[in-house]
Amino acid sequence: MDGPSNGDNLRRMTHHPPPKHRSPLRKAGHWLRNVLVTMLIAATAFLVAGLVYDDPRVTGLLGMDSGTHSRSEPISTAPVQQTEAAGVARPADTPPPGLEESDAPLGVPELQSVTSESYKFLVLNDDGSPVGYSPCRPLHYVVNETLAPEGAAHLVHDAIRTIGLATGITFIHDGETAEEPSGERDPYQPAAYGDRWAPLLISWTTPEAAPKLKGQVIGTGGSTHYSFNGGPKSFVTGSLELDAPQIDLELERPDGAQYATAVILHELGHVMGLEHVDDPVQLMYPEIGTPDGLAAGDLSGLRELGQTQCRKDL
Ligand SMILES: [Zn+2]
């Protein structure tokens, strides 16, 4: 039985708009049967069409919120440190602000031949601007690649390069790490990474170690935003988990490398701040379709995410 094409057919059926019923009430039984059949097809499609990427994940942390606390009011039992330059208090659980931050973006997103509005952001600021990483400092990343399928480790670095071009953001590979994925990762780990925000953690892992990968989910990704003194939010670190055993199986297919790349790019899309869209042409569609890489909407969204504010205050 031809699994993938069968799955595609069924998936198309589930995304088809439901037929409009104008039947009289006496046909309610017939209608109910149709609904049940549709639900059965949908359930089968989910099982056969198989893999979904994930649920996008965002964590938000708040620094001191001047909107709800006055300066003199104690806002936390955590000790507060003073930065010498501005004399502004900061909580002890954040690194010194502005590390490696320049006055202007370090790069520019590459030009796009075709743009599209088929993209969505995971988080918006109050003024409607998207929340992303500061383009004015490099985005460091580390990889736990102990479980990477043979010959697949380079796919992560290739995908990072693609995202770097699309956003204009400068990525720096800080090497391998032994850090394990965690649902409650501390964004600031001075003992492990020094006095700065922890780098983006990319893990080749398993559903046992990262339970959100259980079932048909093949990858997860997201970032943590920080808002200091009630200012606009910005991502400060993130993580991306890849289901190594599942991707290893996919890599046996002739188009396995493109497929795995699609998964990594989709998750990096979440890390940078993109939400799912309903448009199956885009890589940010929640189910894995044809692995054609970033489409016009994905690229337009990433381009915007690469042009958020510089953040010397974070
Ligand atoms: Zn997703």
py3Dmol code that shows the C-alpha trace and the ligand (Angstrom):
import py3Dmol

protein = """\
ATOM      1  CA  MET A   1       0.000   0.000   0.000  1.00  0.00           C
ATOM      2  CA  ASP A   2       1.290   3.366  -0.942  1.00  0.00           C
ATOM      3  CA  GLY A   3       1.306   5.167   2.394  1.00  0.00           C
ATOM      4  CA  PRO A   4       2.427   8.687   1.522  1.00  0.00           C
ATOM      5  CA  SER A   5       0.181   9.241  -1.501  1.00  0.00           C
ATOM      6  CA  ASN A   6      -2.759   7.685   0.256  1.00  0.00           C
ATOM      7  CA  GLY A   7      -2.077  10.006   3.156  1.00  0.00           C
ATOM      8  CA  ASP A   8      -1.931  13.014   0.871  1.00  0.00           C
ATOM      9  CA  ASN A   9      -5.308  12.144  -0.624  1.00  0.00           C
ATOM     10  CA  LEU A  10      -6.890  11.763   2.750  1.00  0.00           C
ATOM     11  CA  ARG A  11      -5.326  14.929   4.012  1.00  0.00           C
ATOM     12  CA  ARG A  12      -6.728  16.886   1.105  1.00  0.00           C
ATOM     13  CA  MET A  13     -10.145  15.548   1.985  1.00  0.00           C
ATOM     14  CA  THR A  14      -9.910  16.728   5.578  1.00  0.00           C
ATOM     15  CA  HIS A  15      -8.972  20.227   4.509  1.00  0.00           C
ATOM     16  CA  HIS A  16     -11.781  20.447   1.994  1.00  0.00           C
ATOM     17  CA  PRO A  17     -14.497  22.803   3.247  1.00  0.00           C
ATOM     18  CA  PRO A  18     -17.387  20.794   4.646  1.00  0.00           C
ATOM     19  CA  PRO A  19     -20.375  20.491   2.302  1.00  0.00           C
ATOM     20  CA  LYS A  20     -23.284  22.778   3.040  1.00  0.00           C
ATOM     21  CA  HIS A  21     -26.330  20.852   4.203  1.00  0.00           C
ATOM     22  CA  ARG A  22     -29.721  22.370   3.641  1.00  0.00           C
ATOM     23  CA  SER A  23     -31.523  19.142   4.434  1.00  0.00           C
ATOM     24  CA  PRO A  24     -34.823  19.185   6.281  1.00  0.00           C
ATOM     25  CA  LEU A  25     -34.866  17.932   9.834  1.00  0.00           C
ATOM     26  CA  ARG A  26     -35.990  14.458   8.842  1.00  0.00           C
ATOM     27  CA  LYS A  27     -32.647  14.025   7.192  1.00  0.00           C
ATOM     28  CA  ALA A  28     -30.835  14.675  10.468  1.00  0.00           C
ATOM     29  CA  GLY A  29     -29.935  10.990  10.764  1.00  0.00           C
ATOM     30  CA  HIS A  30     -28.345  11.060   7.353  1.00  0.00           C
ATOM     31  CA  TRP A  31     -26.515  14.229   8.272  1.00  0.00           C
ATOM     32  CA  LEU A  32     -25.278  12.703  11.495  1.00  0.00           C
ATOM     33  CA  ARG A  33     -23.992   9.712   9.567  1.00  0.00           C
ATOM     34  CA  ASN A  34     -22.117  12.048   7.223  1.00  0.00           C
ATOM     35  CA  VAL A  35     -20.569  13.810  10.171  1.00  0.00           C
ATOM     36  CA  LEU A  36     -19.466  10.524  11.694  1.00  0.00           C
ATOM     37  CA  VAL A  37     -18.013   9.356   8.372  1.00  0.00           C
ATOM     38  CA  THR A  38     -16.189  12.682   7.994  1.00  0.00           C
ATOM     39  CA  MET A  39     -14.811  12.362  11.504  1.00  0.00           C
ATOM     40  CA  LEU A  40     -13.675   8.820  10.764  1.00  0.00           C
ATOM     41  CA  ILE A  41     -11.932   9.999   7.587  1.00  0.00           C
ATOM     42  CA  ALA A  42     -10.312  12.824   9.517  1.00  0.00           C
ATOM     43  CA  ALA A  43      -9.082  10.456  12.202  1.00  0.00           C
ATOM     44  CA  THR A  44      -7.747   8.042   9.584  1.00  0.00           C
ATOM     45  CA  ALA A  45      -6.100  10.892   7.745  1.00  0.00           C
ATOM     46  CA  PHE A  46      -4.352  11.920  10.936  1.00  0.00           C
ATOM     47  CA  LEU A  47      -3.034   8.414  11.408  1.00  0.00           C
ATOM     48  CA  VAL A  48      -2.036   7.866   7.787  1.00  0.00           C
ATOM     49  CA  ALA A  49      -0.995  11.348   6.686  1.00  0.00           C
ATOM     50  CA  GLY A  50       1.103  11.075   9.656  1.00  0.00           C
ATOM     51  CA  LEU A  51       3.509  13.525  10.821  1.00  0.00           C
ATOM     52  CA  VAL A  52       2.840  16.883  12.269  1.00  0.00           C
ATOM     53  CA  TYR A  53       5.534  19.217  13.277  1.00  0.00           C
ATOM     54  CA  ASP A  54       4.555  20.397  16.717  1.00  0.00           C
ATOM     55  CA  ASP A  55       2.781  22.917  18.851  1.00  0.00           C
ATOM     56  CA  PRO A  56       4.624  26.212  18.800  1.00  0.00           C
ATOM     57  CA  ARG A  57       5.917  27.190  22.182  1.00  0.00           C
ATOM     58  CA  VAL A  58       6.660  30.600  23.650  1.00  0.00           C
ATOM     59  CA  THR A  59       7.770  31.420  27.136  1.00  0.00           C
ATOM     60  CA  GLY A  60       7.534  34.919  28.482  1.00  0.00           C
ATOM     61  CA  LEU A  61       9.465  36.391  31.360  1.00  0.00           C
ATOM     62  CA  LEU A  62       8.917  39.776  32.839  1.00  0.00           C
ATOM     63  CA  GLY A  63      11.529  41.982  34.334  1.00  0.00           C
ATOM     64  CA  MET A  64      10.402  44.767  36.605  1.00  0.00           C
ATOM     65  CA  ASP A  65       7.105  46.078  35.421  1.00  0.00           C
ATOM     66  CA  SER A  66       7.020  49.801  36.049  1.00  0.00           C
ATOM     67  CA  GLY A  67       3.360  49.798  35.045  1.00  0.00           C
ATOM     68  CA  THR A  68       2.309  47.970  38.173  1.00  0.00           C
ATOM     69  CA  HIS A  69       5.085  48.757  40.623  1.00  0.00           C
ATOM     70  CA  SER A  70       6.649  52.015  41.537  1.00  0.00           C
ATOM     71  CA  ARG A  71      10.415  52.170  41.681  1.00  0.00           C
ATOM     72  CA  SER A  72      10.585  52.308  45.463  1.00  0.00           C
ATOM     73  CA  GLU A  73       8.228  49.420  45.958  1.00  0.00           C
ATOM     74  CA  PRO A  74       9.811  46.018  46.516  1.00  0.00           C
ATOM     75  CA  ILE A  75       8.762  43.881  43.551  1.00  0.00           C
ATOM     76  CA  SER A  76      10.581  40.716  44.286  1.00  0.00           C
ATOM     77  CA  THR A  77      12.490  38.978  47.000  1.00  0.00           C
ATOM     78  CA  ALA A  78      15.288  38.321  44.520  1.00  0.00           C
ATOM     79  CA  PRO A  79      18.370  40.458  45.073  1.00  0.00           C
ATOM     80  CA  VAL A  80      18.737  43.283  42.612  1.00  0.00           C
ATOM     81  CA  GLN A  81      21.990  44.368  41.012  1.00  0.00           C
ATOM     82  CA  GLN A  82      22.873  47.797  39.733  1.00  0.00           C
ATOM     83  CA  THR A  83      24.374  48.301  36.319  1.00  0.00           C
ATOM     84  CA  GLU A  84      27.053  50.937  36.625  1.00  0.00           C
ATOM     85  CA  ALA A  85      26.458  52.750  33.365  1.00  0.00           C
ATOM     86  CA  ALA A  86      22.810  53.657  33.620  1.00  0.00           C
ATOM     87  CA  GLY A  87      22.293  53.081  37.305  1.00  0.00           C
ATOM     88  CA  VAL A  88      19.228  51.047  36.432  1.00  0.00           C
ATOM     89  CA  ALA A  89      18.380  48.172  38.715  1.00  0.00           C
ATOM     90  CA  ARG A  90      18.127  44.736  37.233  1.00  0.00           C
ATOM     91  CA  PRO A  91      17.081  41.430  38.784  1.00  0.00           C
ATOM     92  CA  ALA A  92      19.919  39.098  39.709  1.00  0.00           C
ATOM     93  CA  ASP A  93      18.602  36.411  37.385  1.00  0.00           C
ATOM     94  CA  THR A  94      19.426  38.321  34.212  1.00  0.00           C
ATOM     95  CA  PRO A  95      22.813  38.967  32.597  1.00  0.00           C
ATOM     96  CA  PRO A  96      24.272  42.462  32.167  1.00  0.00           C
ATOM     97  CA  PRO A  97      22.262  44.176  29.425  1.00  0.00           C
ATOM     98  CA  GLY A  98      23.448  44.976  25.933  1.00  0.00           C
ATOM     99  CA  LEU A  99      26.125  42.333  25.567  1.00  0.00           C
ATOM    100  CA  GLU A 100      27.477  42.360  21.973  1.00  0.00           C
ATOM    101  CA  GLU A 101      24.681  44.749  21.012  1.00  0.00           C
ATOM    102  CA  SER A 102      25.494  47.193  18.203  1.00  0.00           C
ATOM    103  CA  ASP A 103      23.725  50.425  17.296  1.00  0.00           C
ATOM    104  CA  ALA A 104      22.331  48.969  14.088  1.00  0.00           C
ATOM    105  CA  PRO A 105      21.397  45.543  12.705  1.00  0.00           C
ATOM    106  CA  LEU A 106      24.435  43.384  11.923  1.00  0.00           C
ATOM    107  CA  GLY A 107      23.004  42.292   8.593  1.00  0.00           C
ATOM    108  CA  VAL A 108      20.123  42.758   6.206  1.00  0.00           C
ATOM    109  CA  PRO A 109      17.613  40.132   5.099  1.00  0.00           C
ATOM    110  CA  GLU A 110      18.194  38.961   1.538  1.00  0.00           C
ATOM    111  CA  LEU A 111      15.986  40.435  -1.150  1.00  0.00           C
ATOM    112  CA  GLN A 112      12.901  38.464  -2.054  1.00  0.00           C
ATOM    113  CA  SER A 113      11.630  38.158  -5.608  1.00  0.00           C
ATOM    114  CA  VAL A 114       8.093  37.335  -4.500  1.00  0.00           C
ATOM    115  CA  THR A 115       6.541  38.518  -1.257  1.00  0.00           C
ATOM    116  CA  SER A 116       3.419  37.204   0.418  1.00  0.00           C
ATOM    117  CA  GLU A 117       1.240  38.056   3.388  1.00  0.00           C
ATOM    118  CA  SER A 118       0.805  34.403   4.258  1.00  0.00           C
ATOM    119  CA  TYR A 119       2.589  34.510   7.610  1.00  0.00           C
ATOM    120  CA  LYS A 120       1.759  35.072  11.248  1.00  0.00           C
ATOM    121  CA  PHE A 121       3.743  35.966  14.329  1.00  0.00           C
ATOM    122  CA  LEU A 122       3.725  34.073  17.606  1.00  0.00           C
ATOM    123  CA  VAL A 123       3.916  37.170  19.791  1.00  0.00           C
ATOM    124  CA  LEU A 124       3.170  40.830  19.192  1.00  0.00           C
ATOM    125  CA  ASN A 125       4.070  43.880  21.217  1.00  0.00           C
ATOM    126  CA  ASP A 126       1.348  46.291  22.323  1.00  0.00           C
ATOM    127  CA  ASP A 127       2.032  48.460  19.256  1.00  0.00           C
ATOM    128  CA  GLY A 128       1.474  45.466  16.961  1.00  0.00           C
ATOM    129  CA  SER A 129       5.136  44.984  16.093  1.00  0.00           C
ATOM    130  CA  PRO A 130       6.362  41.365  16.029  1.00  0.00           C
ATOM    131  CA  VAL A 131       8.523  39.992  18.829  1.00  0.00           C
ATOM    132  CA  GLY A 132      11.836  38.645  17.582  1.00  0.00           C
ATOM    133  CA  TYR A 133      15.513  38.524  18.455  1.00  0.00           C
ATOM    134  CA  SER A 134      17.521  41.730  18.361  1.00  0.00           C
ATOM    135  CA  PRO A 135      19.167  41.866  14.914  1.00  0.00           C
ATOM    136  CA  CYS A 136      21.884  44.064  16.413  1.00  0.00           C
ATOM    137  CA  ARG A 137      23.681  41.257  18.234  1.00  0.00           C
ATOM    138  CA  PRO A 138      24.697  37.774  17.133  1.00  0.00           C
ATOM    139  CA  LEU A 139      22.434  34.880  18.038  1.00  0.00           C
ATOM    140  CA  HIS A 140      24.610  32.183  19.580  1.00  0.00           C
ATOM    141  CA  TYR A 141      23.585  28.553  19.343  1.00  0.00           C
ATOM    142  CA  VAL A 142      24.834  25.240  20.684  1.00  0.00           C
ATOM    143  CA  VAL A 143      23.927  21.756  19.511  1.00  0.00           C
ATOM    144  CA  ASN A 144      23.515  18.552  21.468  1.00  0.00           C
ATOM    145  CA  GLU A 145      24.189  16.194  18.588  1.00  0.00           C
ATOM    146  CA  THR A 146      25.071  12.989  20.449  1.00  0.00           C
ATOM    147  CA  LEU A 147      21.967  11.326  18.973  1.00  0.00           C
ATOM    148  CA  ALA A 148      22.111  12.942  15.520  1.00  0.00           C
ATOM    149  CA  PRO A 149      21.556  10.354  12.777  1.00  0.00           C
ATOM    150  CA  GLU A 150      24.740   9.557  10.895  1.00  0.00           C
ATOM    151  CA  GLY A 151      25.592  12.271   8.390  1.00  0.00           C
ATOM    152  CA  ALA A 152      22.637  14.451   9.479  1.00  0.00           C
ATOM    153  CA  ALA A 153      24.338  16.907  11.848  1.00  0.00           C
ATOM    154  CA  HIS A 154      25.189  19.308   9.010  1.00  0.00           C
ATOM    155  CA  LEU A 155      21.478  19.713   8.196  1.00  0.00           C
ATOM    156  CA  VAL A 156      21.070  21.896  11.289  1.00  0.00           C
ATOM    157  CA  HIS A 157      23.923  24.191  10.326  1.00  0.00           C
ATOM    158  CA  ASP A 158      22.673  24.412   6.733  1.00  0.00           C
ATOM    159  CA  ALA A 159      19.194  25.345   7.955  1.00  0.00           C
ATOM    160  CA  ILE A 160      20.651  27.971  10.303  1.00  0.00           C
ATOM    161  CA  ARG A 161      22.473  29.478   7.321  1.00  0.00           C
ATOM    162  CA  THR A 162      19.168  29.632   5.402  1.00  0.00           C
ATOM    163  CA  ILE A 163      17.434  31.373   8.313  1.00  0.00           C
ATOM    164  CA  GLY A 164      20.387  33.743   8.672  1.00  0.00           C
ATOM    165  CA  LEU A 165      20.020  34.802   5.033  1.00  0.00           C
ATOM    166  CA  ALA A 166      16.245  35.196   5.325  1.00  0.00           C
ATOM    167  CA  THR A 167      16.407  37.303   8.501  1.00  0.00           C
ATOM    168  CA  GLY A 168      19.788  39.007   8.181  1.00  0.00           C
ATOM    169  CA  ILE A 169      20.513  37.809  11.719  1.00  0.00           C
ATOM    170  CA  THR A 170      24.073  36.698  12.423  1.00  0.00           C
ATOM    171  CA  PHE A 171      24.242  33.239  13.969  1.00  0.00           C
ATOM    172  CA  ILE A 172      27.325  32.012  15.799  1.00  0.00           C
ATOM    173  CA  HIS A 173      27.879  28.326  16.447  1.00  0.00           C
ATOM    174  CA  ASP A 174      29.333  28.005  19.947  1.00  0.00           C
ATOM    175  CA  GLY A 175      29.959  24.283  19.508  1.00  0.00           C
ATOM    176  CA  GLU A 176      28.481  21.173  20.999  1.00  0.00           C
ATOM    177  CA  THR A 177      26.816  20.961  24.379  1.00  0.00           C
ATOM    178  CA  ALA A 178      25.840  18.190  26.756  1.00  0.00           C
ATOM    179  CA  GLU A 179      22.832  20.199  27.961  1.00  0.00           C
ATOM    180  CA  GLU A 180      19.664  18.131  27.748  1.00  0.00           C
ATOM    181  CA  PRO A 181      16.370  19.630  26.580  1.00  0.00           C
ATOM    182  CA  SER A 182      14.073  20.750  29.373  1.00  0.00           C
ATOM    183  CA  GLY A 183      10.561  22.112  29.462  1.00  0.00           C
ATOM    184  CA  GLU A 184      11.715  24.649  32.026  1.00  0.00           C
ATOM    185  CA  ARG A 185      15.052  25.741  30.695  1.00  0.00           C
ATOM    186  CA  ASP A 186      16.672  28.613  32.525  1.00  0.00           C
ATOM    187  CA  PRO A 187      17.327  31.436  30.032  1.00  0.00           C
ATOM    188  CA  TYR A 188      20.328  32.567  32.078  1.00  0.00           C
ATOM    189  CA  GLN A 189      22.864  29.894  33.074  1.00  0.00           C
ATOM    190  CA  PRO A 190      26.083  31.679  34.021  1.00  0.00           C
ATOM    191  CA  ALA A 191      27.745  28.503  35.323  1.00  0.00           C
ATOM    192  CA  ALA A 192      27.324  26.763  31.972  1.00  0.00           C
ATOM    193  CA  TYR A 193      27.533  29.631  29.481  1.00  0.00           C
ATOM    194  CA  GLY A 194      28.964  32.677  31.231  1.00  0.00           C
ATOM    195  CA  ASP A 195      27.412  36.014  32.135  1.00  0.00           C
ATOM    196  CA  ARG A 196      25.049  36.336  29.189  1.00  0.00           C
ATOM    197  CA  TRP A 197      21.728  34.928  28.026  1.00  0.00           C
ATOM    198  CA  ALA A 198      22.023  31.181  27.422  1.00  0.00           C
ATOM    199  CA  PRO A 199      22.510  30.313  23.762  1.00  0.00           C
ATOM    200  CA  LEU A 200      19.783  28.797  21.611  1.00  0.00           C
ATOM    201  CA  LEU A 201      19.854  25.067  22.380  1.00  0.00           C
ATOM    202  CA  ILE A 202      19.304  22.671  19.485  1.00  0.00           C
ATOM    203  CA  SER A 203      18.935  19.050  20.554  1.00  0.00           C
ATOM    204  CA  TRP A 204      18.830  15.815  18.615  1.00  0.00           C
ATOM    205  CA  THR A 205      16.817  13.922  21.172  1.00  0.00           C
ATOM    206  CA  THR A 206      14.088  11.348  21.807  1.00  0.00           C
ATOM    207  CA  PRO A 207      10.435  11.399  22.919  1.00  0.00           C
ATOM    208  CA  GLU A 208      11.611   9.872  26.209  1.00  0.00           C
ATOM    209  CA  ALA A 209      13.874  12.831  26.925  1.00  0.00           C
ATOM    210  CA  ALA A 210      11.525  15.433  25.397  1.00  0.00           C
ATOM    211  CA  PRO A 211       7.943  14.222  26.015  1.00  0.00           C
ATOM    212  CA  LYS A 212       6.383  16.787  23.649  1.00  0.00           C
ATOM    213  CA  LEU A 213       7.865  14.706  20.819  1.00  0.00           C
ATOM    214  CA  LYS A 214       5.640  11.756  21.737  1.00  0.00           C
ATOM    215  CA  GLY A 215       3.292  10.439  19.059  1.00  0.00           C
ATOM    216  CA  GLN A 216       3.536  11.946  15.623  1.00  0.00           C
ATOM    217  CA  VAL A 217       5.271  15.169  16.562  1.00  0.00           C
ATOM    218  CA  ILE A 218       8.698  15.209  14.965  1.00  0.00           C
ATOM    219  CA  GLY A 219      10.121  18.472  16.282  1.00  0.00           C
ATOM    220  CA  THR A 220       9.423  21.294  18.685  1.00  0.00           C
ATOM    221  CA  GLY A 221      10.799  24.789  18.876  1.00  0.00           C
ATOM    222  CA  GLY A 222      10.263  28.095  20.593  1.00  0.00           C
ATOM    223  CA  SER A 223      11.839  31.029  22.347  1.00  0.00           C
ATOM    224  CA  THR A 224      11.666  32.942  25.574  1.00  0.00           C
ATOM    225  CA  HIS A 225      10.893  36.627  25.454  1.00  0.00           C
ATOM    226  CA  TYR A 226      11.864  39.100  28.066  1.00  0.00           C
ATOM    227  CA  SER A 227      10.374  42.447  28.836  1.00  0.00           C
ATOM    228  CA  PHE A 228      12.380  44.727  31.053  1.00  0.00           C
ATOM    229  CA  ASN A 229      10.808  47.593  32.934  1.00  0.00           C
ATOM    230  CA  GLY A 230       7.595  47.149  30.985  1.00  0.00           C
ATOM    231  CA  GLY A 231       9.348  47.824  27.675  1.00  0.00           C
ATOM    232  CA  PRO A 232       8.769  45.957  24.462  1.00  0.00           C
ATOM    233  CA  LYS A 233       9.427  42.230  24.432  1.00  0.00           C
ATOM    234  CA  SER A 234      12.361  40.595  22.739  1.00  0.00           C
ATOM    235  CA  PHE A 235      13.457  36.996  22.530  1.00  0.00           C
ATOM    236  CA  VAL A 236      16.592  36.297  24.538  1.00  0.00           C
ATOM    237  CA  THR A 237      17.049  32.561  24.038  1.00  0.00           C
ATOM    238  CA  GLY A 238      15.247  29.532  22.697  1.00  0.00           C
ATOM    239  CA  SER A 239      15.375  25.827  22.102  1.00  0.00           C
ATOM    240  CA  LEU A 240      14.637  23.371  19.363  1.00  0.00           C
ATOM    241  CA  GLU A 241      14.168  19.627  19.801  1.00  0.00           C
ATOM    242  CA  LEU A 242      14.424  17.124  16.972  1.00  0.00           C
ATOM    243  CA  ASP A 243      13.090  13.572  17.233  1.00  0.00           C
ATOM    244  CA  ALA A 244      16.295  11.783  16.223  1.00  0.00           C
ATOM    245  CA  PRO A 245      14.883   8.226  15.849  1.00  0.00           C
ATOM    246  CA  GLN A 246      11.937   9.470  13.774  1.00  0.00           C
ATOM    247  CA  ILE A 247      14.105  11.646  11.530  1.00  0.00           C
ATOM    248  CA  ASP A 248      16.543   8.757  11.160  1.00  0.00           C
ATOM    249  CA  LEU A 249      13.697   6.682   9.676  1.00  0.00           C
ATOM    250  CA  GLU A 250      12.675   9.507   7.350  1.00  0.00           C
ATOM    251  CA  LEU A 251      16.251   9.868   6.132  1.00  0.00           C
ATOM    252  CA  GLU A 252      15.956   6.414   4.554  1.00  0.00           C
ATOM    253  CA  ARG A 253      13.509   7.879   2.022  1.00  0.00           C
ATOM    254  CA  PRO A 254      14.931   9.246  -1.231  1.00  0.00           C
ATOM    255  CA  ASP A 255      13.884  12.784  -0.285  1.00  0.00           C
ATOM    256  CA  GLY A 256      14.765  12.240   3.365  1.00  0.00           C
ATOM    257  CA  ALA A 257      17.310  15.059   3.604  1.00  0.00           C
ATOM    258  CA  GLN A 258      14.870  17.652   2.209  1.00  0.00           C
ATOM    259  CA  TYR A 259      12.232  16.313   4.547  1.00  0.00           C
ATOM    260  CA  ALA A 260      14.469  16.615   7.599  1.00  0.00           C
ATOM    261  CA  THR A 261      15.506  20.085   6.446  1.00  0.00           C
ATOM    262  CA  ALA A 262      11.842  21.084   6.221  1.00  0.00           C
ATOM    263  CA  VAL A 263      11.359  19.961   9.815  1.00  0.00           C
ATOM    264  CA  ILE A 264      14.389  21.912  11.050  1.00  0.00           C
ATOM    265  CA  LEU A 265      13.422  25.061   9.115  1.00  0.00           C
ATOM    266  CA  HIS A 266       9.849  24.871  10.415  1.00  0.00           C
ATOM    267  CA  GLU A 267      11.084  24.648  14.005  1.00  0.00           C
ATOM    268  CA  LEU A 268      13.580  27.438  13.446  1.00  0.00           C
ATOM    269  CA  GLY A 269      10.650  29.461  12.092  1.00  0.00           C
ATOM    270  CA  HIS A 270       8.971  29.079  15.500  1.00  0.00           C
ATOM    271  CA  VAL A 271      12.218  29.895  17.295  1.00  0.00           C
ATOM    272  CA  MET A 272      12.491  33.136  15.316  1.00  0.00           C
ATOM    273  CA  GLY A 273       8.851  34.005  16.057  1.00  0.00           C
ATOM    274  CA  LEU A 274       6.635  32.590  13.302  1.00  0.00           C
ATOM    275  CA  GLU A 275       3.249  31.049  14.110  1.00  0.00           C
ATOM    276  CA  HIS A 276       1.464  28.368  12.068  1.00  0.00           C
ATOM    277  CA  VAL A 277      -0.550  29.432   9.027  1.00  0.00           C
ATOM    278  CA  ASP A 278      -3.487  27.738   7.284  1.00  0.00           C
ATOM    279  CA  ASP A 279      -1.799  27.945   3.893  1.00  0.00           C
ATOM    280  CA  PRO A 280      -0.403  24.486   2.924  1.00  0.00           C
ATOM    281  CA  VAL A 281       2.117  26.085   0.539  1.00  0.00           C
ATOM    282  CA  GLN A 282       4.036  27.604   3.447  1.00  0.00           C
ATOM    283  CA  LEU A 283       6.518  25.698   5.541  1.00  0.00           C
ATOM    284  CA  MET A 284       4.745  27.107   8.608  1.00  0.00           C
ATOM    285  CA  TYR A 285       1.697  24.987   7.775  1.00  0.00           C
ATOM    286  CA  PRO A 286       1.347  22.625  10.765  1.00  0.00           C
ATOM    287  CA  GLU A 287       1.568  19.367   8.793  1.00  0.00           C
ATOM    288  CA  ILE A 288       4.531  18.244   6.801  1.00  0.00           C
ATOM    289  CA  GLY A 289       3.730  18.481   3.114  1.00  0.00           C
ATOM    290  CA  THR A 290       6.077  18.676   0.158  1.00  0.00           C
ATOM    291  CA  PRO A 291       9.457  19.652   1.506  1.00  0.00           C
ATOM    292  CA  ASP A 292      10.097  22.540  -0.853  1.00  0.00           C
ATOM    293  CA  GLY A 293      11.771  24.766   1.704  1.00  0.00           C
ATOM    294  CA  LEU A 294      10.756  28.260   2.772  1.00  0.00           C
ATOM    295  CA  ALA A 295       7.936  29.736   0.676  1.00  0.00           C
ATOM    296  CA  ALA A 296       7.141  33.396   0.008  1.00  0.00           C
ATOM    297  CA  GLY A 297       5.046  33.891   3.158  1.00  0.00           C
ATOM    298  CA  ASP A 298       7.635  32.225   5.405  1.00  0.00           C
ATOM    299  CA  LEU A 299      10.341  34.428   3.897  1.00  0.00           C
ATOM    300  CA  SER A 300       8.287  37.615   4.247  1.00  0.00           C
ATOM    301  CA  GLY A 301       7.643  36.862   7.923  1.00  0.00           C
ATOM    302  CA  LEU A 302      11.280  36.039   8.626  1.00  0.00           C
ATOM    303  CA  ARG A 303      12.351  39.193   6.855  1.00  0.00           C
ATOM    304  CA  GLU A 304      10.177  41.248   9.203  1.00  0.00           C
ATOM    305  CA  LEU A 305      11.448  39.343  12.249  1.00  0.00           C
ATOM    306  CA  GLY A 306      14.997  40.229  11.234  1.00  0.00           C
ATOM    307  CA  GLN A 307      14.205  43.934  11.452  1.00  0.00           C
ATOM    308  CA  THR A 308      12.951  44.341  14.994  1.00  0.00           C
ATOM    309  CA  GLN A 309      14.421  46.880  17.437  1.00  0.00           C
ATOM    310  CA  CYS A 310      17.961  46.855  18.743  1.00  0.00           C
ATOM    311  CA  ARG A 311      17.875  46.073  22.476  1.00  0.00           C
ATOM    312  CA  LYS A 312      20.729  47.548  24.483  1.00  0.00           C
ATOM    313  CA  ASP A 313      18.505  47.260  27.541  1.00  0.00           C
ATOM    314  CA  LEU A 314      18.346  43.454  27.462  1.00  0.00           C
TER     315      LEU A 314
END
"""
ligand_1 = """\
1
ZN
Zn 4.936 24.088 14.104
"""
view = py3Dmol.view(width=600, height=400)
view.addModel(protein, "pdb")
view.setStyle({"model": 0}, {"cartoon": {"style": "trace"}})
view.addModel(ligand_1, "xyz")
view.setStyle({"model": 1}, {"stick": {}})
view.zoomTo()
view.show()
